[in-house]
Amino acid sequence: MIPLPLARIAEITSGALAGGADPRAVVRGPVVIDSRAVEPGSLFVAIRGARVDGHDFAGRASGDGAVAVLASRPVDVPCVVVADVVTALADLAAASVAMLPGTTVIGVTGSAGKTTTKDLLAGLTSRAGATVAPAGNFNNEIGHPLTVLRADSGTRFLVLELSAREEGHIAHLARIAPPRVGVVLNVGTAHLGVFGGREQIAKAKGELVEALPADGAAVLNADDPLVAAMAGRTAARVCWFGRSERARVRAVDERLDERGRPVFTLVTPSGRAGVRLRLHGAHLVPNALAAAAAAYELGIPVATIAEELSAAEPRSRWRMEVTDRADGVTVINDAYNASPDSMWAAFDALGAIGRDRRRFAVIAPMLELGEEADTLNEEAGRAAARAGLTGLWVVGGEDAVPMARGGKDAPLTHVPDPAGAAAGLAAVLRPGDVVLVKGPRAAGLERVAEALLGGDAR
């Protein structure tokens, strides 16, 4: 964070100093919402949640070295009292990034693959200069400004992931940290129930390219018609990525190795280079191309792009984590999130990794699909049944019935919770088997993978 005195923070946030706060005291960061993460020089942001009120931890934060607390009511330690803490946090982040003219802000959005693309792109920009990017998917109205506030005068690139829960959300996040490069991956069916249709999702995702300046760059998927149409919504130059000839940055000679990892030739206007991803699944190729296209627009050499993509390891948990047990059982943990698009991709990856091996899957119903939820979950069950599985576990209660109905032609077990699936699998797995664990974060299926690995991973 840029060091700021409390008087300036109060000015930016339209707040009032209280609790004996010294207006000359300087916050040097980090800005945190978890009192356990406080360090000397921190600003602790007291968020009132459904279960926990950050104001109750103000004393602990101050005792651990926080210079002050950003709060919505006075507390008994130095604080800046504001009308709305989340709004104040956004205002502070916006003011901070405005003081960093040497920092290039890059935004990434899409229905699927945002976090993987953000991680790949952050690795690429790190080759060219100091980079700040969120851990995991800190991509909402709280995580986004917290990430922005990690940048300082030495930051050359700020790589941000932007999610949309409703129309106008991405536009709001883009106002906090105006992007110069915007990457749109795809328009899928994730959050279909929230938006009502793919056209509405496209409208929301396109807010990112609308926020770009005329001398910026919109990095767009040439293979997705709804993304391609966004070229008409921006004054920035457009760089196409994808598998088609239209794409300026594309993949040719694509194949999967014996572990389901993509191998391809990266083609750009400046030349070609071979890429061997360490990530699993053909569905990750567009993510790698998007990151490559953004890096190309930033002037990073093609050879460097290919080298970094080939060296990149997963940075965020529970996204196609492939782990081998000592007995040769392979566990594919893709339990962080689930949409129809990512569900089909996960089964494709299972087929590649599990070729000539016994294959099992544990899945749970996808969420936020609106009126199409039953239909899409039943289709996911049918996709599982077509995947040549030795065993399928569907986890959940009544909400899982459509998925179980779709999977009826597989050797199917419907269980109420992850523990039941873990126990069932443990009883039948043999050395050399492959297990896919795939579902929304709310289902807690990562516990299945953790139980199967049980410290016996390598």
C-alpha positions as CSV (number, residue, x, y, z in Angstrom):
1,M,0.0,0.0,0.0
2,I,1.1,3.6,-0.5
3,P,1.8,5.0,2.9
4,L,-1.0,7.4,3.9
5,P,-1.6,9.4,7.2
6,L,-4.9,8.8,8.9
7,A,-5.9,12.4,8.1
8,R,-5.7,11.6,4.4
9,I,-7.5,8.3,4.8
10,A,-10.3,10.2,6.6
11,E,-10.4,12.7,3.8
12,I,-10.6,10.1,1.0
13,T,-13.3,8.1,2.8
14,S,-15.3,11.1,4.1
15,G,-14.7,9.7,7.5
16,A,-14.1,11.1,11.0
17,L,-11.2,10.2,13.3
18,A,-12.2,8.8,16.7
19,G,-10.8,6.7,19.5
20,G,-7.8,8.9,20.0
21,A,-6.6,8.5,16.4
22,D,-3.5,10.6,15.6
23,P,-4.1,12.3,12.2
24,R,-0.4,12.1,11.6
25,A,-0.1,8.3,12.2
26,V,0.8,6.6,8.9
27,V,-0.8,3.4,7.6
28,R,1.8,1.5,5.6
29,G,-0.3,-1.7,5.0
30,P,-1.4,-4.2,4.7
31,V,-5.1,-3.4,4.6
32,V,-6.9,-6.5,6.1
33,I,-10.4,-7.7,7.1
34,D,-9.1,-10.6,9.2
35,S,-7.7,-9.5,12.5
36,R,-5.4,-12.5,12.5
37,A,-3.7,-11.0,9.5
38,V,-2.9,-7.7,11.1
39,E,0.8,-6.6,11.1
40,P,2.4,-3.5,12.5
41,G,1.3,-0.6,10.3
42,S,-1.9,-2.2,9.1
43,L,-5.4,-0.8,8.6
44,F,-8.0,-3.2,9.9
45,V,-11.3,-3.0,8.0
46,A,-14.2,-3.9,10.3
47,I,-16.7,-5.7,8.1
48,R,-20.1,-6.7,9.6
49,G,-21.0,-10.1,8.3
50,A,-24.0,-12.4,8.8
51,R,-22.2,-14.3,11.5
52,V,-19.2,-12.2,12.6
53,D,-18.9,-8.5,13.2
54,G,-15.4,-7.2,12.6
55,H,-15.9,-4.4,15.1
56,D,-15.8,-7.0,17.9
57,F,-12.1,-7.6,16.9
58,A,-11.0,-4.0,16.8
59,G,-9.2,-4.3,20.2
60,R,-7.3,-7.4,19.1
61,A,-6.3,-5.7,15.8
62,S,-5.0,-2.6,17.6
63,G,-3.1,-4.7,20.1
64,D,-1.4,-6.5,17.2
65,G,-0.2,-3.3,15.6
66,A,-3.0,-1.9,13.5
67,V,-2.6,1.9,13.2
68,A,-6.4,2.3,13.0
69,V,-9.7,0.6,12.3
70,L,-11.9,1.5,9.4
71,A,-15.3,1.2,11.1
72,S,-19.0,2.1,10.7
73,R,-19.3,3.0,14.4
74,P,-16.8,4.3,17.0
75,V,-14.7,1.7,18.7
76,D,-12.4,2.0,21.8
77,V,-9.2,2.2,19.7
78,P,-8.0,4.6,17.0
79,C,-10.4,4.5,14.1
80,V,-11.8,6.2,11.0
81,V,-15.6,6.1,11.3
82,V,-17.4,6.1,7.9
83,A,-21.0,5.8,6.8
84,D,-20.4,2.5,4.9
85,V,-17.2,0.5,5.3
86,V,-17.4,-1.3,2.0
87,T,-17.9,2.0,0.1
88,A,-15.1,3.5,2.0
89,L,-12.8,0.6,1.2
90,A,-13.6,1.1,-2.5
91,D,-12.9,4.8,-2.3
92,L,-9.6,4.2,-0.6
93,A,-8.6,1.7,-3.2
94,A,-9.6,4.0,-6.1
95,A,-7.6,6.9,-4.6
96,S,-4.6,4.7,-4.1
97,V,-4.4,3.3,-7.6
98,A,-4.9,6.8,-9.0
99,M,-1.6,7.7,-7.3
100,L,0.2,4.9,-9.2
101,P,0.6,6.2,-12.8
102,G,3.3,3.7,-13.5
103,T,1.1,0.7,-12.8
104,T,-0.8,-1.0,-15.6
105,V,-4.1,-2.4,-14.5
106,I,-5.3,-5.6,-16.3
107,G,-8.8,-7.0,-15.7
108,V,-9.9,-10.6,-16.5
109,T,-13.6,-11.7,-16.6
110,G,-15.6,-14.6,-18.1
111,S,-18.1,-17.2,-17.0
112,A,-15.4,-19.8,-16.5
113,G,-11.6,-19.9,-16.2
114,K,-11.1,-16.4,-14.6
115,T,-8.9,-17.6,-11.8
116,T,-6.7,-19.9,-13.9
117,T,-6.2,-17.1,-16.5
118,K,-5.4,-14.5,-13.9
119,D,-2.8,-16.8,-12.3
120,L,-1.2,-17.5,-15.7
121,L,-1.2,-13.9,-16.6
122,A,0.3,-12.8,-13.3
123,G,3.1,-15.3,-13.9
124,L,3.7,-13.8,-17.3
125,T,3.7,-10.1,-16.1
126,S,6.0,-11.1,-13.3
127,R,8.6,-11.8,-16.0
128,A,8.4,-8.1,-17.0
129,G,8.0,-6.3,-13.6
130,A,6.7,-6.4,-10.1
131,T,3.1,-7.8,-10.2
132,V,0.2,-7.8,-7.7
133,A,-2.6,-10.2,-8.2
134,P,-5.3,-11.7,-5.9
135,A,-4.7,-15.0,-4.2
136,G,-7.5,-17.4,-5.2
137,N,-10.5,-15.5,-6.6
138,F,-10.6,-12.3,-4.6
139,N,-12.9,-10.8,-7.2
140,N,-15.9,-9.1,-5.4
141,E,-16.6,-5.7,-3.9
142,I,-14.4,-6.5,-0.9
143,G,-11.7,-8.7,-2.3
144,H,-11.1,-6.5,-5.3
145,P,-10.2,-3.3,-3.4
146,L,-8.2,-5.3,-0.9
147,T,-6.1,-6.5,-3.8
148,V,-5.8,-3.1,-5.3
149,L,-4.5,-1.7,-1.9
150,R,-1.6,-4.2,-2.0
151,A,-0.1,-2.2,-4.9
152,D,2.6,0.4,-4.2
153,S,5.0,2.6,-6.1
154,G,7.1,-0.4,-7.1
155,T,4.1,-2.2,-8.7
156,R,4.3,-2.3,-12.5
157,F,1.3,-4.6,-13.1
158,L,-1.9,-5.1,-11.2
159,V,-3.7,-8.2,-12.5
160,L,-7.4,-8.3,-11.3
161,E,-10.2,-10.8,-11.6
162,L,-13.6,-9.3,-12.0
163,S,-16.8,-11.3,-11.3
164,A,-20.4,-10.2,-11.9
165,R,-23.3,-11.1,-9.6
166,E,-25.6,-8.6,-11.3
167,E,-25.6,-6.0,-14.1
168,G,-23.3,-3.0,-13.2
169,H,-21.1,-5.0,-10.9
170,I,-18.1,-5.2,-13.2
171,A,-18.5,-1.5,-14.1
172,H,-18.3,-0.7,-10.4
173,L,-15.1,-2.8,-9.9
174,A,-13.6,-1.2,-13.1
175,R,-14.2,2.3,-11.6
176,I,-12.2,1.3,-8.5
177,A,-9.2,0.3,-10.6
178,P,-9.6,1.5,-14.3
179,P,-8.1,-1.2,-16.5
180,R,-5.9,-0.5,-19.5
181,V,-6.1,-4.2,-20.7
182,G,-9.3,-6.1,-20.4
183,V,-9.6,-9.9,-21.1
184,V,-13.0,-11.5,-21.7
185,L,-12.8,-15.3,-21.8
186,N,-16.2,-16.6,-22.5
187,V,-20.0,-16.3,-21.9
188,G,-21.3,-19.5,-20.5
189,T,-24.1,-20.7,-18.3
190,A,-22.6,-20.0,-14.9
191,H,-25.1,-17.9,-12.9
192,L,-27.7,-18.3,-15.5
193,G,-30.4,-18.2,-12.8
194,V,-29.1,-14.8,-11.6
195,F,-29.0,-13.1,-15.0
196,G,-31.8,-14.9,-16.9
197,G,-29.9,-15.7,-20.1
198,R,-26.6,-15.7,-21.8
199,E,-27.3,-12.4,-23.6
200,Q,-27.7,-10.8,-20.2
201,I,-24.5,-12.4,-19.0
202,A,-22.7,-11.0,-22.0
203,K,-24.1,-7.6,-21.3
204,A,-22.6,-7.7,-17.8
205,K,-19.2,-9.2,-18.8
206,G,-18.9,-6.5,-21.6
207,E,-18.8,-3.8,-19.0
208,L,-15.1,-4.6,-18.7
209,V,-14.3,-3.6,-22.3
210,E,-16.5,-0.6,-22.1
211,A,-14.3,0.7,-19.3
212,L,-11.1,0.5,-21.4
213,P,-9.5,3.7,-22.7
214,A,-9.0,4.3,-26.4
215,D,-5.3,3.5,-26.1
216,G,-6.0,0.3,-24.2
217,A,-6.4,-3.2,-25.4
218,A,-9.5,-5.5,-25.4
219,V,-8.3,-9.2,-25.5
220,L,-11.3,-11.1,-26.8
221,N,-12.1,-14.8,-27.5
222,A,-12.6,-15.1,-31.3
223,D,-14.3,-18.5,-30.8
224,D,-17.2,-17.2,-28.7
225,P,-19.7,-15.2,-30.7
226,L,-21.0,-13.4,-27.6
227,V,-17.5,-12.3,-26.7
228,A,-16.6,-11.4,-30.2
229,A,-19.6,-9.1,-30.4
230,M,-18.0,-7.1,-27.6
231,A,-15.6,-5.6,-30.1
232,G,-18.3,-3.1,-31.0
233,R,-18.6,-2.0,-27.3
234,T,-15.0,-0.6,-26.9
235,A,-12.9,2.2,-28.2
236,A,-9.7,0.1,-27.4
237,R,-7.8,-1.9,-30.0
238,V,-8.9,-5.5,-30.1
239,C,-6.6,-8.5,-29.9
240,W,-8.3,-11.8,-30.8
241,F,-7.3,-15.1,-29.2
242,G,-8.6,-18.6,-29.8
243,R,-8.2,-21.7,-31.9
244,S,-9.7,-20.2,-35.2
245,E,-7.7,-18.6,-38.0
246,R,-9.2,-15.3,-37.1
247,A,-7.3,-15.2,-33.8
248,R,-4.2,-13.1,-33.7
249,V,-2.9,-15.3,-30.9
250,R,-3.9,-18.9,-31.4
251,A,-3.0,-22.6,-30.8
252,V,-2.1,-25.1,-33.5
253,D,-0.9,-28.7,-33.4
254,E,-2.8,-29.2,-30.2
255,R,-2.8,-32.5,-28.3
256,L,-3.0,-33.9,-24.8
257,D,-0.1,-35.9,-23.2
258,E,-0.6,-39.1,-21.2
259,R,-1.5,-37.0,-18.1
260,G,-4.1,-34.9,-19.9
261,R,-1.9,-31.9,-20.2
262,P,-2.1,-29.7,-23.3
263,V,0.7,-29.5,-25.7
264,F,0.5,-27.0,-28.6
265,T,2.3,-24.5,-30.8
266,L,1.6,-20.8,-29.8
267,V,1.2,-18.7,-32.9
268,T,1.5,-14.9,-32.8
269,P,2.2,-12.2,-35.4
270,S,5.8,-12.1,-34.1
271,G,6.5,-15.8,-34.4
272,R,5.8,-19.3,-32.9
273,A,6.9,-21.2,-29.9
274,G,6.1,-24.6,-28.4
275,V,4.1,-24.8,-25.1
276,R,3.7,-27.8,-22.8
277,L,1.3,-26.9,-20.0
278,R,1.6,-28.5,-16.6
279,L,-2.1,-27.9,-16.1
280,H,-4.6,-30.6,-16.9
281,G,-7.4,-30.5,-19.5
282,A,-7.9,-29.2,-23.0
283,H,-10.4,-26.6,-21.7
284,L,-7.4,-24.7,-20.3
285,V,-5.9,-24.0,-23.7
286,P,-8.2,-20.9,-24.2
287,N,-7.2,-19.7,-20.8
288,A,-3.5,-20.0,-21.7
289,L,-4.1,-18.2,-25.0
290,A,-5.9,-15.4,-23.3
291,A,-3.0,-14.9,-20.9
292,A,-0.6,-15.1,-23.8
293,A,-2.5,-12.5,-25.9
294,A,-2.6,-10.1,-23.0
295,A,1.1,-10.6,-22.4
296,Y,1.8,-10.1,-26.1
297,E,-0.1,-6.8,-26.0
298,L,2.1,-5.8,-23.1
299,G,5.2,-6.4,-25.2
300,I,6.4,-9.6,-23.5
301,P,8.4,-11.7,-26.1
302,V,6.8,-14.8,-27.5
303,A,9.7,-17.0,-26.3
304,T,9.2,-15.7,-22.8
305,I,5.5,-16.3,-23.0
306,A,5.9,-19.9,-24.0
307,E,8.5,-20.5,-21.4
308,E,6.4,-19.2,-18.6
309,L,3.3,-21.0,-19.7
310,S,5.2,-24.2,-19.8
311,A,6.6,-23.7,-16.3
312,A,3.4,-22.5,-14.7
313,E,2.0,-24.6,-11.8
314,P,-1.5,-24.3,-10.3
315,R,-1.6,-21.3,-7.9
316,S,-5.2,-21.6,-6.7
317,R,-6.6,-24.6,-4.8
318,W,-9.1,-27.2,-5.9
319,R,-9.0,-26.4,-9.6
320,M,-8.0,-29.5,-11.5
321,E,-5.5,-30.5,-8.9
322,V,-4.1,-33.8,-10.0
323,T,-2.4,-35.8,-7.2
324,D,-1.1,-39.4,-7.3
325,R,-1.2,-41.5,-4.2
326,A,1.7,-43.8,-3.4
327,D,-0.5,-46.8,-4.5
328,G,-1.0,-45.2,-8.0
329,V,-4.6,-43.9,-7.4
330,T,-5.0,-40.5,-9.1
331,V,-7.3,-37.9,-7.5
332,I,-8.5,-35.0,-9.7
333,N,-9.8,-32.4,-7.2
334,D,-11.9,-29.8,-9.2
335,A,-14.2,-29.0,-6.3
336,Y,-13.9,-25.2,-6.1
337,N,-16.8,-24.5,-8.5
338,A,-19.0,-26.0,-11.1
339,S,-21.0,-24.8,-14.1
340,P,-22.2,-26.8,-17.1
341,D,-19.3,-25.8,-19.2
342,S,-16.7,-26.7,-16.5
343,M,-18.5,-30.0,-15.7
344,W,-18.2,-31.1,-19.4
345,A,-14.6,-30.1,-19.4
346,A,-13.9,-32.0,-16.2
347,F,-15.2,-35.2,-17.7
348,D,-13.2,-34.6,-20.9
349,A,-10.1,-34.3,-18.7
350,L,-11.0,-37.5,-16.7
351,G,-11.2,-39.3,-20.0
352,A,-7.7,-38.2,-21.0
353,I,-6.1,-38.8,-17.7
354,G,-7.9,-42.1,-17.1
355,R,-7.4,-43.6,-20.5
356,D,-7.1,-47.4,-20.0
357,R,-7.8,-47.1,-16.3
358,R,-10.8,-47.6,-14.0
359,R,-12.5,-44.2,-13.7
360,F,-14.7,-43.0,-10.8
361,A,-16.5,-39.6,-10.2
362,V,-18.0,-37.8,-7.3
363,I,-20.3,-34.9,-8.4
364,A,-22.8,-32.6,-6.8
365,P,-25.6,-30.4,-8.3
366,M,-24.7,-27.1,-9.9
367,L,-26.1,-23.9,-8.5
368,E,-27.5,-20.6,-9.7
369,L,-29.0,-22.1,-12.9
370,G,-32.5,-20.7,-12.5
371,E,-35.3,-22.5,-14.3
372,E,-32.9,-24.6,-16.2
373,A,-31.3,-26.1,-13.1
374,D,-33.0,-29.5,-13.2
375,T,-32.4,-29.9,-17.0
376,L,-28.8,-29.0,-16.8
377,N,-28.1,-31.1,-13.7
378,E,-29.8,-34.0,-15.3
379,E,-27.6,-33.5,-18.4
380,A,-24.6,-33.5,-16.2
381,G,-25.6,-36.8,-14.8
382,R,-26.0,-38.2,-18.4
383,A,-22.5,-36.9,-19.2
384,A,-21.2,-38.8,-16.3
385,A,-23.0,-42.0,-17.4
386,R,-21.4,-41.6,-20.9
387,A,-17.9,-41.3,-19.4
388,G,-17.3,-45.0,-19.0
389,L,-17.3,-44.9,-15.2
390,T,-16.7,-47.8,-12.9
391,G,-18.6,-45.9,-10.3
392,L,-20.5,-42.7,-9.9
393,W,-21.4,-41.0,-6.6
394,V,-23.9,-38.1,-6.6
395,V,-23.9,-36.0,-3.4
396,G,-26.8,-34.1,-2.1
397,G,-30.4,-34.3,-1.0
398,E,-33.5,-33.5,-3.1
399,D,-31.6,-31.0,-5.1
400,A,-29.4,-33.9,-6.4
401,V,-32.3,-36.0,-7.7
402,P,-32.2,-34.7,-11.3
403,M,-28.4,-35.3,-11.5
404,A,-28.9,-38.8,-10.1
405,R,-31.7,-39.4,-12.6
406,G,-29.5,-38.4,-15.4
407,G,-26.7,-40.7,-14.2
408,K,-28.9,-43.8,-13.7
409,D,-27.2,-45.7,-16.5
410,A,-23.9,-45.5,-14.6
411,P,-23.0,-47.7,-11.6
412,L,-24.7,-45.0,-9.4
413,T,-24.7,-44.3,-5.7
414,H,-26.7,-41.3,-4.3
415,V,-25.4,-40.2,-0.9
416,P,-26.4,-37.2,1.2
417,D,-23.0,-35.9,2.1
418,P,-19.3,-36.0,1.1
419,A,-18.5,-38.4,3.9
420,G,-20.7,-41.0,2.3
421,A,-19.0,-40.7,-1.0
422,A,-15.5,-40.8,0.5
423,A,-16.4,-44.0,2.5
424,G,-17.9,-45.7,-0.6
425,L,-14.9,-44.9,-2.7
426,A,-12.4,-46.0,-0.1
427,A,-14.0,-49.4,-0.1
428,V,-13.6,-50.0,-3.9
429,L,-10.5,-48.2,-5.1
430,R,-7.6,-50.2,-6.4
431,P,-4.1,-49.1,-7.4
432,G,-4.1,-47.3,-10.7
433,D,-7.7,-46.0,-10.5
434,V,-8.6,-42.4,-11.2
435,V,-11.2,-40.3,-9.3
436,L,-12.7,-37.0,-10.4
437,V,-14.2,-34.8,-7.6
438,K,-16.3,-32.1,-9.1
439,G,-19.0,-29.8,-7.7
440,P,-19.8,-26.3,-6.4
441,R,-17.9,-24.9,-3.5
442,A,-21.0,-25.0,-1.3
443,A,-21.1,-28.9,-1.6
444,G,-17.8,-29.3,0.2
445,L,-16.6,-32.0,-2.1
446,E,-13.0,-31.0,-1.4
447,R,-13.4,-33.1,1.7
448,V,-13.8,-36.2,-0.5
449,A,-10.4,-35.5,-2.1
450,E,-8.8,-34.8,1.2
451,A,-10.2,-38.0,2.7
452,L,-8.9,-40.1,-0.3
453,L,-5.5,-38.5,-0.2
454,G,-5.2,-38.7,3.6
455,G,-1.6,-37.6,3.7
456,D,-0.6,-40.4,1.3
457,A,-0.1,-38.0,-1.7
458,R,3.0,-37.3,-3.6
